[in-house]
Each structure stands twice: as structure tokens, then as C-alpha cells.
Amino acid sequence: MFATIILGILLLYIMYKYLSPDPETRKMLEKVPGPKPLPLIGNAHQLRMGHDYFLQTLEWAREFPGIWLIWLAYRPELVIHNAQLAEVNTLA
């Protein structure tokens, strides 16, 4: 049983080390507004599939107008909810 606990802790450490963004990227992402994530699961607990998912994103759009960041486990997801911010200048 002790070996299982140690193996689980080691596996979590490896997942954190290799799946999470590097410290420089994480520091840059902390500047983007968004709901506070939980360790390991991020904001996944706040997202339910179906109608609740849509209502949750609308609530975040009102709370963080334009752009916000959510974490799905260790992966950051940048949401742009404003057409002007998503506009790409194709004239070079």
C-alpha cells in the first residue's frame, strides 16, 4: 500500500512537470483574467456539458469582457469573446 501511494505521488509529479506550461509561460498567463482554477483539474469542475456549459461561458463573458483564460487540467485555454480582438490584419 505504501508503494502505491509513493507511485501515485510520483505519477502526479511527472504529470505536473511535463504537462504544465513552463514557469515563464505560466507567469505570462497569470496576467490574463479568468476564473480561479483548482489544482490538478483547473476549471473543469465549473464546466458541465450541455446547456449549463453555454450558460457558464456567457457568465464568464459578462465577468471578463473580451478575453479570459480557463484551465482544463494542466492546459490553458485562451477564450477570445470579442470579434475586434480576434481580428487578424492580413495586410503586410
C-alpha positions as a printed NumPy array, in Angstrom:
array([[  0.   ,   0.   ,   0.   ],
       [  2.855,   2.391,   0.791],
       [  4.385,   1.69 ,  -2.623],
       [  1.069,   2.546,  -4.3  ],
       [  0.936,   5.904,  -2.543],
       [  4.536,   6.701,  -3.486],
       [  3.883,   5.631,  -7.089],
       [  0.773,   7.851,  -7.215],
       [  2.671,  10.867,  -5.886],
       [  5.482,  10.236,  -8.372],
       [  2.996,   9.977, -11.239],
       [  1.331,  13.267, -10.244],
       [  4.717,  14.976, -10.085],
       [  5.677,  13.694, -13.546],
       [  2.339,  14.829, -14.982],
       [  2.776,  18.26 , -13.438],
       [  6.365,  18.583, -14.6  ],
       [  5.838,  17.538, -18.216],
       [  2.269,  18.615, -18.964],
       [  2.093,  22.043, -17.354],
       [  3.474,  25.136, -19.081],
       [  6.978,  26.27 , -18.237],
       [  7.315,  28.909, -15.475],
       [  7.874,  31.79 , -17.918],
       [  4.7  ,  30.96 , -19.867],
       [  2.729,  30.424, -16.655],
       [  3.826,  33.845, -15.347],
       [  2.666,  35.45 , -18.594],
       [ -0.683,  33.611, -18.475],
       [ -1.314,  34.765, -14.885],
       [ -1.791,  38.289, -16.255],
       [ -4.85 ,  37.216, -18.283],
       [ -8.111,  37.479, -16.318],
       [-10.258,  34.427, -15.749],
       [-11.919,  32.253, -13.137],
       [ -9.673,  30.819, -10.434],
       [ -8.676,  27.216, -11.247],
       [ -8.303,  24.366,  -8.785],
       [ -5.072,  22.361,  -8.633],
       [ -4.974,  19.311, -10.927],
       [ -8.397,  19.85 , -12.559],
       [ -8.299,  23.558, -13.375],
       [-11.759,  24.916, -14.204],
       [-13.16 ,  21.573, -15.381],
       [-15.418,  21.373, -12.329],
       [-17.18 ,  24.556, -13.457],
       [-17.904,  23.286, -16.969],
       [-20.774,  20.873, -17.463],
       [-21.686,  19.669, -20.922],
       [-24.945,  20.752, -22.491],
       [-26.958,  23.844, -21.652],
       [-25.048,  24.571, -18.431],
       [-21.782,  24.828, -20.428],
       [-23.253,  27.595, -22.594],
       [-24.639,  29.482, -19.601],
       [-21.298,  29.269, -17.799],
       [-19.42 ,  30.726, -20.771],
       [-21.979,  33.553, -21.011],
       [-21.457,  34.305, -17.332],
       [-17.685,  34.457, -17.834],
       [-18.181,  36.696, -20.893],
       [-20.004,  39.204, -18.68 ],
       [-17.471,  38.901, -15.864],
       [-14.349,  39.043, -18.076],
       [-15.31 ,  41.031, -21.199],
       [-13.29 ,  40.402, -24.324],
       [-10.735,  37.803, -23.323],
       [-10.265,  35.308, -20.496],
       [ -8.284,  32.233, -19.567],
       [ -9.569,  28.897, -18.296],
       [ -7.542,  25.841, -17.337],
       [ -8.622,  22.355, -18.379],
       [ -6.445,  20.237, -16.123],
       [ -2.905,  21.44 , -16.968],
       [ -3.836,  23.004, -20.303],
       [ -4.555,  26.724, -20.553],
       [ -7.375,  27.708, -22.922],
       [ -7.474,  31.325, -24.033],
       [-11.022,  32.414, -24.927],
       [-11.488,  35.47 , -27.133],
       [-15.064,  36.671, -26.93 ],
       [-14.723,  39.877, -28.929],
       [-14.535,  39.992, -32.723],
       [-12.291,  43.065, -32.701],
       [ -9.711,  41.278, -30.526],
       [ -9.798,  38.243, -32.813],
       [ -9.35 ,  40.306, -35.97 ],
       [ -6.244,  39.479, -37.962],
       [ -4.513,  42.093, -40.068],
       [ -3.82 ,  40.42 , -43.407],
       [ -2.212,  43.465, -44.978],
       [  1.51 ,  43.162, -44.595]])
